[in-house]
Amino acid sequence: MDELILQDKYLMNFFTNRADGLQYKEVKANTVSNNHFVVEDLKYFISETTLNKTAYRKLLKKFGNNEKQLLQEFQEFLNKRIGESMNMALFINNNKSVTFKGIKINLFYPSGSITHGDKLFNENQFSVVQELPYIYKHQGKTQFSFRPDITFFLNGIFLGYSELKSNYNNQSAHKDGKIKIANDYQKAVTNYLDIADGNDVDKSIRKDFLKIFEKAIHITTTDVQDTFIIRNIANHFDAIKTKVEDKSYDFSAYKTKVAFDLKPYPVLDKEATKQQRFEEVFKALYGKKMIEREILYYNFIERELVKSEKGRQKEYKHNDGRLIAPRPKQKFGADKIINKIDEFLEHEDEPDYFINKLREQLTKKGLGASQIEDLINKRQKYQNNKNVYSLLLQYAAGFGKSNIIGWSSLMLKDLRKNDAFVYDKIMLVVDRVQLRDQLDSKMYNMNIANSMFIEANSKTSFLESLHTDKRIVVVNLQKFNSIREFLDDEVVQKLASMRIAFLIDEIHRSNSGQQHEEMVSLFDELQNSFDSNATYKKTHNKKNLIIGFTATPSDVTLARFGEYNKYAEAEKIWVPFDSYTMKEAIEDGYILNPIKGVVPVSAKMYFEKPDDAIEGFEDDTGYYQEMPNNPDAGIDANGKKYRISKKNIYENEERIEAISKFVAKRLVSAVYHNIRGTAKAMFAASSIKAAIKYRKYIQQYYNELVSEKKHERFKDAPIYIVYSSDGQKYESATTLNGGLSEAKYYKILLSKRMV
């Protein structure tokens, strides 16, 4: 079966005909204009749909009933706006309606309208075109052409394309599909550079020439077995330009990078057939409601924000920004959360639904009756999903968890069923100043103005937030002495008549102090607040949802809030609802491997020499043995209890001073030379006490070094210390930082330059 047969017989049937398919319609390539619009679809949507009929008749009169001229000028009008947008999702989101010749015309109808429900959304025209020739002419001469296998349109407006490869031809998406995408873009850019050559200062030629690549929401390649996706292919423009300008035309490194950036899209069922895998992925990427999510939520421009001089309101520092769009695993995780809501709502009045589901899963797995009951009994003690639903998600630090929280909270806020919002409130729980500020900036960039959310920093303001029409509530945990301070019996009983989604930014914290203890147990505290309230258990008719994020879930947390691992053999039986580990993030190139940056430092270590020279090695066999669960404490062979005092090691003054001297020297001799003033470094200590000592010695030795002429250019580089303290046991970090507050420190940290 070659590509064309596979494409025509199976794929197009899935795209257009099957009731369980995408439900697009197929249009012919010859109906697509030179400006890359499906003219008939565009005409139908702006002239025949509910909110456009009357306006179109008025518009047509302005053109003397010359419909051809109207459509041509309207395409040119839209094409200019597309050129000014970073991609098609942003274009459609910012132009859901446009004013053309003084008349408002709708370009897209969102779903879930309070007035119309999905009626208007169903009037949108989703189309697919096979083998669409893309031809770019300049001064009457064809400069570039290629033919994507499948091109997608919405209301006649281009969305993106996909390249198909057939295993029957010994081709694969992993190899041949990636090469095809890389080659097509490279040839297009090379031809563009030939004709632009100093004549495209405003980039108008580029915007028109390369739009099929650079404006696409995403570009995919599939062989049915596997599907790969790339966004922001324009990020590779400079790599091509460099090789053209140096006349080497060696694009091998560029092609390797594009192939690396074409990431596989995850699937829910690892054991699914290749057709099931393909259909799941393409529904996730091209389903009608999924395209809507791309338009309304998943794409935004991130700009640097600063506080205005007149007040506390944030504003953009400049108009430059970068496109933020979800990585495959980010979109997969956020979609997975939203898709789970249907199951929650369907079984909301069945308190034993998930326990019964677990029993079925364990039975299907072949576990014995006694083992099943043992696991069921342990699970029932936690009352998980009985009175309140919970989801645990594990994402590597630095992967972009804040984006996932932002996207998820927005979609949960707008989620509607049976003509009503599913959740009365979305509560974002944060416990640190920088997280609160980071979340605030993220929401601003996602077009969530301050007027759309409220901050709860006391029990009074928390109660007020339950009655306001603002549906996003930021719960600043740092303002509360404990979780129970705002989730007492009075509040919990008020929540019995509401359905609220709590999103916990981080269920574990590594800082010490009272807040650390609260955040470690926050997931438990939130659930226990509902499980332990007799009145709530009797009167609630809706179930709240707790979504907790962490990079390092403990076994206890997994046992309580995790999901049954149907793939488990000798592995853990409980796993997060969704996960993306540090190992996966490093392999995919999203974060760096910190181990590769480890620099050994010779320093004195505190230890006591045992009386017996071979103490601790009595049972040593000379080969690897598994470490005990807790190597820090135990009972020795003689029955004597022992404990290793880490404090004696990590807070040892001589050791700290030696390491500090090394760090200060390394900063001025190597680090600052490489980062050129635009990067930051973090030094993590084992305790506040140790951190204060490190800060003192690093600053001391640093000052000595920058007094030397060869290092004096680094004298203004600041050294800050950050920790949470009530100011009683330790002096505040603000004092040590010369009066600089934690909030101001993080503002400096997030700026482009540190010095």
C-alpha positions in Angstrom: 0.0 0.0 0.0 1.7 3.2 -1.1 1.2 6.7 0.4 -1.6 7.8 -2.0 -3.7 4.7 -1.4 -3.1 4.9 2.4 -3.9 8.6 2.3 -7.1 8.2 0.1 -8.6 5.0 1.5 -7.8 5.1 5.2 -6.8 8.6 6.3 -9.4 10.6 4.3 -12.1 8.2 5.5 -11.0 9.0 9.1 -10.8 12.7 8.4 -14.1 13.1 6.7 -16.5 10.2 6.7 -16.4 8.2 9.9 -18.8 9.2 12.7 -15.9 8.6 15.2 -13.4 10.5 13.0 -12.5 14.2 12.8 -15.7 15.1 10.8 -13.9 17.5 8.5 -15.0 18.0 4.9 -12.7 17.4 2.0 -12.3 20.2 -0.6 -10.4 20.1 -3.8 -7.0 21.7 -4.3 -8.2 23.9 -7.1 -10.6 25.7 -4.8 -7.7 27.2 -2.8 -6.7 30.7 -3.9 -3.2 32.1 -4.5 -3.4 33.7 -1.1 -3.9 30.3 0.4 -7.6 30.5 1.4 -10.4 28.0 0.6 -12.5 30.7 -1.0 -15.8 28.8 -1.0 -15.5 28.1 2.8 -14.5 31.6 3.5 -17.4 32.9 1.5 -19.9 30.6 3.1 -18.8 31.4 6.6 -18.9 35.2 6.2 -22.1 35.2 4.2 -24.3 32.4 5.4 -23.7 31.8 9.1 -25.9 33.1 11.9 -24.0 36.2 13.0 -22.6 37.2 9.6 -25.6 37.1 7.2 -26.9 40.6 7.8 -23.5 42.1 7.9 -22.4 40.5 4.7 -25.4 41.9 2.8 -24.4 45.4 4.0 -20.8 44.8 3.0 -21.7 43.5 -0.4 -23.6 46.7 -1.1 -20.4 48.7 -0.4 -18.8 46.7 -3.3 -21.8 47.4 -5.7 -22.7 43.7 -5.3 -19.4 42.7 -6.9 -18.8 39.6 -4.8 -15.5 38.6 -6.5 -13.9 42.0 -5.7 -15.2 41.8 -2.1 -13.7 38.4 -1.6 -10.4 39.3 -3.2 -10.0 42.5 -1.1 -11.1 40.6 2.0 -8.4 38.0 1.5 -5.7 40.7 1.0 -7.0 42.3 4.2 -6.7 39.1 6.1 -3.4 38.2 4.6 -1.8 41.4 5.9 -3.1 40.6 9.4 -1.8 37.1 9.2 1.6 38.5 8.3 1.6 40.6 11.5 0.7 37.5 13.7 3.2 35.0 15.1 1.1 32.1 14.0 -2.4 31.1 12.8 -3.7 30.3 16.3 -2.9 33.8 17.5 -4.3 35.4 14.3 -7.6 33.7 14.7 -7.8 34.3 18.5 -7.0 38.0 18.0 -9.3 38.3 15.1 -12.4 36.2 16.0 -14.2 39.1 14.6 -12.8 41.9 12.4 -14.0 45.3 11.1 -13.7 45.5 7.4 -14.9 48.6 5.5 -16.6 49.7 8.8 -18.6 46.4 9.1 -18.0 43.7 11.7 -17.4 40.2 10.3 -16.9 37.1 12.4 -14.1 34.7 11.5 -14.6 32.1 14.2 -17.3 31.0 16.6 -16.0 29.6 20.0 -17.9 26.8 21.7 -19.7 27.0 25.0 -21.4 30.3 24.4 -23.6 31.3 27.3 -26.3 32.4 24.8 -25.8 29.8 22.0 -24.0 26.9 23.6 -22.3 25.0 20.8 -24.8 26.0 18.1 -22.5 28.7 16.6 -19.3 26.6 17.0 -20.9 23.9 14.9 -21.3 26.4 12.0 -17.4 26.6 11.7 -16.1 25.0 8.6 -13.3 22.5 9.1 -11.7 21.3 5.9 -8.9 19.2 4.6 -7.1 19.3 1.2 -5.0 16.5 -0.3 -1.8 17.2 -2.3 -2.3 21.0 -2.2 0.3 22.7 -4.5 2.0 25.7 -2.7 3.5 28.0 -5.2 5.2 31.3 -4.5 5.9 33.7 -7.4 7.9 36.8 -7.3 7.8 39.3 -10.1 5.9 36.8 -12.2 8.4 34.0 -11.8 7.9 30.9 -9.7 10.5 31.0 -6.9 9.4 27.9 -4.9 6.8 25.2 -4.9 6.0 22.1 -2.9 3.0 19.9 -2.3 2.1 19.0 1.4 0.3 15.7 1.6 -2.6 17.0 3.9 -3.4 20.6 4.6 -5.9 21.8 7.2 -8.2 24.8 7.1 -10.8 26.5 9.4 -13.4 28.7 7.7 -11.2 28.9 4.7 -8.2 30.0 6.7 -5.0 27.9 6.7 -4.0 26.1 9.9 -1.1 23.8 9.2 -0.1 20.7 7.3 1.1 17.1 7.7 3.4 14.9 5.7 2.5 11.2 5.3 5.0 8.4 5.0 4.2 4.8 4.4 5.9 1.8 6.1 4.9 -0.2 3.0 7.4 1.8 1.0 10.1 1.2 3.6 9.7 4.8 4.7 9.0 6.2 8.2 8.0 9.5 9.7 10.9 9.2 12.1 13.4 9.4 9.3 11.9 10.3 5.9 9.1 12.5 7.2 11.5 14.6 9.3 13.9 14.9 6.4 11.0 16.1 4.1 10.0 18.8 6.5 13.5 20.0 7.0 14.4 20.0 3.3 11.2 21.9 2.3 11.8 24.7 4.8 15.5 24.9 3.9 14.8 25.2 0.2 12.1 27.8 0.8 14.4 29.9 3.1 17.3 29.6 0.6 15.1 30.8 -2.3 13.6 33.6 -0.1 17.2 34.8 0.8 18.0 34.9 -2.9 15.2 37.3 -3.8 15.1 39.3 -0.4 18.9 40.1 -0.4 18.5 43.6 1.2 15.1 44.3 -0.3 12.9 43.0 2.5 13.5 45.4 5.4 9.9 45.2 6.6 9.9 41.4 6.1 6.8 41.6 4.0 8.2 39.2 1.4 9.2 36.7 4.1 5.8 36.9 5.8 4.1 36.0 2.5 6.6 33.6 1.1 7.2 31.5 4.3 3.8 31.7 5.9 2.9 28.1 5.2 5.8 27.1 7.4 6.2 29.9 9.9 2.6 30.7 10.5 1.4 27.1 10.9 0.0 26.2 14.3 2.2 23.1 14.0 3.6 20.9 11.3 3.4 17.1 11.7 4.6 13.9 10.0 3.1 10.5 10.5 3.4 7.0 9.2 0.3 5.9 11.2 2.5 4.1 13.7 4.2 7.2 15.0 3.5 10.9 14.7 6.0 13.8 15.2 5.2 17.4 15.7 7.2 20.7 15.4 6.1 24.2 16.3 8.0 27.5 15.7 10.0 26.1 12.8 11.0 29.8 12.2 13.5 29.3 15.1 15.7 27.5 12.5 15.7 30.4 10.0 19.0 31.9 11.2 20.8 28.5 11.0 19.9 28.3 7.3 20.8 32.0 6.7 24.2 31.6 8.3 25.1 28.7 5.9 23.8 30.7 2.9 25.8 33.8 3.8 29.1 32.0 4.4 28.4 30.2 1.1 29.2 26.8 2.6 25.6 25.6 2.1 26.2 22.9 4.6 22.8 22.3 6.2 23.6 19.0 8.0 23.6 20.6 11.5 20.4 22.4 10.8 18.7 19.2 9.6 19.9 17.3 12.6 18.4 20.0 14.9 15.0 20.0 13.1 14.9 16.2 13.3 15.6 16.5 17.0 12.9 19.2 17.5 10.3 17.1 15.7 9.1 15.4 18.9 6.9 12.3 19.1 3.4 12.9 20.4 2.6 10.8 23.5 -0.3 8.3 23.6 -2.5 7.1 26.5 -2.4 3.4 25.7 1.1 2.0 25.2 -0.3 -1.3 24.0 -2.7 0.2 21.3 -2.5 -0.8 17.7 -0.9 1.6 15.3 -4.2 2.7 13.9 -5.5 3.4 17.4 -2.3 5.3 18.2 -2.7 7.4 15.0 -6.3 8.2 15.6 -5.7 9.1 19.3 -2.9 11.5 18.3 -4.7 13.1 15.4 -7.8 13.7 17.4 -5.6 15.3 20.0 -3.9 17.5 17.4 -6.7 18.1 14.8 -10.0 17.4 16.6 -12.3 20.4 16.3 -12.4 21.2 20.0 -8.6 20.6 20.1 -8.1 23.2 17.3 -10.2 25.5 19.4 -7.9 25.0 22.4 -4.9 25.9 20.3 -6.7 29.1 19.3 -8.1 30.2 22.7 -5.5 28.8 25.2 -2.3 27.1 24.0 -0.6 29.9 22.1 0.4 33.2 23.6 3.2 35.8 23.4 5.4 36.1 26.5 6.8 39.5 27.1 8.8 41.0 30.0 6.6 42.7 32.5 7.4 45.6 34.9 5.4 47.4 37.6 4.2 50.8 36.3 5.6 53.8 38.0 2.2 55.1 39.0 1.0 52.0 40.8 1.0 48.3 41.3 -0.4 47.5 37.8 1.9 45.5 35.6 2.7 46.6 32.0 4.8 45.4 29.1 8.4 46.7 29.3 8.5 46.5 25.5 6.6 45.0 22.6 9.2 42.3 21.8 8.1 38.9 22.9 8.4 35.2 22.1 5.8 32.8 21.1 4.9 30.3 23.8 3.2 27.1 22.5 2.9 23.7 24.3 5.5 21.0 24.0 3.9 17.7 23.2 4.0 16.5 26.8 2.6 19.8 28.1 -0.4 19.7 25.8 -0.8 16.0 26.5 -0.9 16.6 30.3 -3.2 19.6 30.2 -5.6 17.8 27.8 -5.5 14.7 30.0 -6.7 16.7 33.0 -9.6 18.3 31.1 -10.6 15.0 29.5 -10.7 13.3 32.9 -13.4 15.7 34.1 -16.1 13.9 32.1 -15.5 10.7 34.1 -15.5 12.6 37.3 -18.9 14.3 36.5 -20.5 11.1 35.2 -19.8 9.3 38.5 -20.0 12.2 40.9 -22.8 10.6 42.9 -21.1 7.2 43.1 -18.7 7.4 46.1 -17.4 3.8 45.5 -16.9 4.1 41.7 -13.1 4.4 41.7 -12.7 1.7 44.4 -14.8 -0.7 42.3 -12.9 0.3 39.2 -9.6 -0.5 41.0 -11.0 -3.9 42.0 -11.8 -4.6 38.4 -8.3 -3.5 37.3 -6.6 -5.7 39.9 -8.8 -8.7 39.0 -8.0 -8.3 35.3 -4.3 -8.1 36.2 -4.6 -11.6 37.7 -3.9 -10.7 41.4 -5.1 -13.1 44.1 -8.2 -12.3 46.1 -6.3 -11.7 49.3 -3.8 -9.4 47.6 -6.6 -7.5 46.0 -8.5 -7.0 49.3 -5.3 -5.9 51.0 -4.7 -3.2 48.4 -8.4 -2.2 48.4 -8.4 -1.9 52.2 -5.2 0.3 52.1 -6.7 2.5 49.4 -10.1 2.9 51.2 -8.3 4.2 54.4 -7.3 7.2 52.3 -10.8 7.8 51.1 -9.2 9.0 47.8 -11.8 10.2 45.3 -14.6 9.4 47.7 -15.6 12.9 48.9 -13.3 14.9 46.8 -11.4 14.1 43.5 -7.6 14.4 43.3 -5.0 14.2 40.6 -1.3 14.0 41.1 1.0 15.1 38.3 4.8 14.8 38.3 6.8 17.2 36.0 10.5 17.8 36.0 11.7 21.1 37.4 12.3 23.5 34.6 9.9 21.8 32.2 7.3 24.6 32.2 4.9 23.6 34.9 3.6 27.1 35.2 2.4 27.0 31.7 0.6 23.8 32.3 -1.1 25.3 35.4 -2.0 28.4 33.4 -3.5 26.5 30.5 -5.3 24.0 32.8 -6.8 26.7 35.0 -8.1 28.7 32.0 -9.7 25.6 30.4 -11.2 24.6 33.8 -12.6 28.1 34.3 -14.3 28.1 30.9 -15.5 24.4 31.0 -19.3 24.2 30.6 -21.7 21.2 30.8 -25.5 21.4 30.5 -25.4 25.2 29.9 -23.5 25.9 33.2 -20.0 26.3 34.3 -18.6 23.0 35.7 -16.5 24.7 38.4 -17.7 27.7 40.4 -14.1 28.7 41.3 -10.6 27.9 40.2 -8.2 28.3 43.1 -4.4 28.5 42.5 -2.5 27.7 45.7 1.0 29.2 45.9 3.3 29.5 48.9 6.1 31.8 47.9 6.5 35.4 46.7 8.2 34.5 43.5 5.7 31.9 42.6 2.9 34.3 43.2 4.6 36.9 41.0 5.5 34.4 38.4 1.9 33.2 38.2 0.7 36.8 38.0 3.0 37.5 35.0 2.0 34.3 33.3 -1.7 35.1 33.6 -1.1 38.6 32.3 0.7 37.2 29.2 -2.2 34.8 28.8 -4.5 37.8 28.6 -6.0 37.2 32.1 -6.1 40.8 33.4 -6.1 41.5 37.2 -9.8 42.3 36.9 -10.4 38.6 36.1 -8.9 37.1 39.3 -8.8 37.9 43.0 -6.1 37.2 45.6 -7.1 35.6 49.0 -4.6 36.4 51.7 -6.9 36.1 54.8 -9.9 34.1 55.8 -12.1 37.2 55.2 -10.8 37.7 51.7 -11.1 34.0 51.1 -14.7 34.0 52.1 -15.3 37.1 49.9 -13.7 35.4 47.0 -16.4 32.7 47.1 -19.1 35.3 46.5 -17.4 37.5 43.9 -18.0 37.0 40.1 -14.2 36.6 39.6 -13.8 32.9 39.1 -10.0 32.6 39.4 -8.7 32.9 43.0 -5.0 33.0 43.9 -4.6 31.7 47.4 -1.3 33.1 48.8 -0.4 30.6 51.4 2.4 32.7 52.7 -0.2 35.0 54.2 -1.8 32.3 56.2 -0.3 30.7 59.4 -1.7 27.3 58.4 -4.0 25.6 55.8 -6.7 25.1 58.4 -6.8 28.9 58.9 -8.8 29.3 55.8 -10.3 25.8 55.4 -12.0 25.6 58.7 -15.4 24.0 59.3 -17.3 27.2 58.4 -15.6 27.4 55.0 -15.8 23.7 54.2 -19.5 23.7 54.8 -19.9 26.7 52.5 -18.0 24.7 49.8 -20.5 21.8 50.2 -22.8 23.6 47.7 -20.0 24.5 45.3 -17.7 22.7 42.9 -14.1 24.1 43.2 -10.9 23.1 41.5 -7.7 23.6 43.6 -4.4 23.6 41.7 -1.4 23.3 44.0 1.7 24.8 42.4 4.1 22.5 44.3 3.0 20.0 46.9 6.6 19.6 48.2 9.0 22.3 49.2 12.7 22.0 50.2 12.8 25.1 52.4 12.6 24.8 56.1 10.2 26.3 58.6 6.5 26.2 59.2 5.5 26.8 55.6 7.6 23.8 54.5 5.6 21.5 56.9 2.3 22.9 55.6 3.3 22.6 51.9 4.5 19.1 52.3 1.1 18.1 53.7 -1.0 20.5 51.7 -2.4 17.8 49.4 -3.4 15.8 52.5 -4.6 18.8 54.4 -6.9 19.9 51.6 -8.4 16.4 51.2 -8.6 15.8 55.0 -10.5 19.1 55.4 -13.3 17.6 53.3 -13.0 13.9 54.4 -13.1 14.8 58.1 -16.1 17.1 58.0 -19.2 15.2 58.8 -21.6 18.0 57.7 -19.8 18.3 54.3 -19.9 14.5 53.8 -23.7 14.5 54.4 -24.7 17.6 52.5 -22.3 18.0 49.5 -23.9 17.3 46.1 -20.8 18.2 44.1 -17.2 17.0 44.4 -14.3 19.4 44.5 -11.1 18.7 42.6 -7.6 18.9 43.9 -4.8 18.9 41.3 -1.3 18.7 42.8 2.0 19.3 40.9 5.4 18.2 42.0 8.8 17.0 40.6 9.4 14.5 43.3 6.4 12.6 44.6 7.1 10.4 47.7 5.9 6.8 47.9 3.4 7.9 50.6 2.0 10.6 48.3 1.8 8.1 45.4 0.0 5.5 47.5 -2.6 8.0 48.5 -3.1 10.1 45.4 -1.5 8.1 42.6 -3.2 6.0 40.0 -3.0 2.2 39.6 -0.2 1.3 37.2 -1.7 -1.2 34.8 1.7 -1.8 33.3 3.3 -2.6 36.6 5.1 -5.9 37.0 8.0 -5.4 39.4 7.5 -1.7 39.1 5.6 0.6 41.6 1.9 -0.2 41.7 1.0 3.5 42.1 2.0 6.1 39.6 1.1 9.8 39.0 -1.9 10.6 36.9 0.6 12.0 34.4 4.4 12.4 34.6 7.4 13.7 32.8 10.6 12.9 34.6 13.9 14.8 34.7 15.4 11.9 32.7 12.9 12.3 29.9 13.3 16.1 29.9 17.0 15.8 29.6 16.8 13.3 26.8 14.3 15.5 24.9 16.7 18.5 25.3 14.3 20.7 27.4 16.6 20.9 30.4 20.3 20.4 30.9 21.8 17.5 32.8 23.0 19.0 36.1 25.4 16.1 36.8 27.5 17.1 33.8 28.1 20.5 35.5 29.3 19.0 38.8 32.7 20.4 39.8 34.6 18.4 42.5 35.9 20.4 45.4 38.4 19.2 47.9 37.4 20.1 51.4 37.8 18.8 54.9 35.1 16.4 56.1 34.1 15.9 59.7 34.0 12.3 60.9 34.9 10.2 63.9 37.3 7.3 63.5 35.8 4.1 64.8 37.6 2.0 67.3 37.4 -1.0 65.0 39.1 -0.2 61.7 36.7 -2.5 59.7 33.5 -1.4 61.5 30.7 -1.2 59.0 32.4 -3.6 56.5 31.8 -6.9 58.3 29.4 -8.2 55.7 31.0 -6.6 52.7 31.2 -9.1 49.8 33.2 -6.9 47.5 30.4 -6.4 45.0 27.4 -4.1 44.8 24.6 -4.6 47.3 21.4 -2.7 47.5 21.4 0.3 49.8 19.0 0.2 52.8 16.0 2.5 52.6 17.4 4.8 55.3 21.2 4.8 55.3 21.3 7.7 57.8 20.1 5.7 60.9 19.8 2.1 62.1 21.1 -0.5 64.4 24.6 -2.0 64.1 25.6 -5.6 64.4 25.9 -5.3 68.2 22.4 -3.9 68.6 23.6 -0.4 69.2 21.6 2.4 67.5 23.5 4.9 65.4 22.7 8.0 63.4 24.9 9.8 60.9 25.0 13.5 61.8 24.8 15.3 58.4 24.8 18.6 60.3 28.3 18.0 61.5 29.3 17.7 57.8 27.3 20.2 56.0 27.5 23.0 58.6 31.2 22.4 59.3 32.8 25.9 59.3 36.1 24.8 57.8 34.4 22.9 55.0 32.1 25.8 54.2 35.0 28.3 54.1 37.1 26.1 51.8 34.2 25.6 49.4 33.3 29.3 49.5 36.9 30.3 48.6 36.7 27.8 45.6 33.4 29.2 44.5 34.5 32.8 44.6 37.6 32.1 42.6 35.7 30.1 40.1 33.2 32.9 39.5 35.9 35.5 38.5 38.2 33.1 36.8 35.8 31.2 34.6 32.0 31.6 35.1 31.7 35.4 34.5 33.9 35.2 31.5 31.5 32.7 29.9 28.1 34.1 30.8 29.0 37.7 29.7 26.7 39.2 32.3 23.4 37.7 31.2 23.1 34.5 33.3 22.5 33.7 36.9 23.7 30.9 39.1 22.1 29.3 42.2 24.1 27.9 45.1 21.9 25.6 47.2 22.8 24.9 50.9 21.5 22.2 53.2 20.1 24.6 55.8 19.5 28.3 56.5 22.4 28.2 59.0 24.7 26.8 56.3 23.5 29.3 53.7 24.2 32.3 55.9 27.7 31.0 56.5 28.3 30.4 52.7 27.0 33.9 51.9 29.4 35.5 54.4 32.5 33.6 53.2 31.7 33.8 49.4 31.1 37.6 49.8 34.3 37.9 51.8 36.6 36.1 49.3 34.8 37.6 46.3 35.5 41.1 47.6 39.1 40.2 48.0 39.4 38.9 44.5 37.6 41.8 42.7 39.9 44.3 44.5 42.6 42.9 42.2 42.9 44.8 38.9 42.4 41.7 36.7 39.0 41.0 38.3 37.8 44.5 39.1 35.3 44.6 36.2 33.2 42.1 38.2 33.0 44.1 41.3 29.4 45.2 40.8 28.0 41.6 40.4 25.6 41.1 43.3 25.5 38.1 45.6 22.1 37.5 47.2 20.7 35.1 49.7 17.1 33.9 49.9 15.2 31.9 52.5 12.0 32.0 54.4 12.2 32.9 58.1 10.0 34.5 60.7 13.0 36.6 61.7 13.2 35.1 65.2 15.7 32.2 64.8 17.6 33.8 61.9 17.8 37.4 60.8 15.8 38.0 57.7 17.3 37.6 54.2 16.1 41.1 53.5 18.5 42.4 56.1 21.4 40.4 54.7 20.6 41.7 51.2 20.9 45.3 52.3 17.2 45.9 52.6 16.3 44.2 49.3 12.9 42.4 49.7 12.3 38.9 48.4 9.9 40.3 45.8 12.4 42.8 44.5 15.1 40.1 44.4 13.0 37.9 42.2 12.3 40.8 39.9 16.1 41.3 39.5 16.6 37.5 39.0 14.0 37.3 36.3 15.4 40.3 34.4 17.7 39.7 31.4 20.8 41.1 33.1 22.0 40.6 36.6 24.6 43.3 36.7 
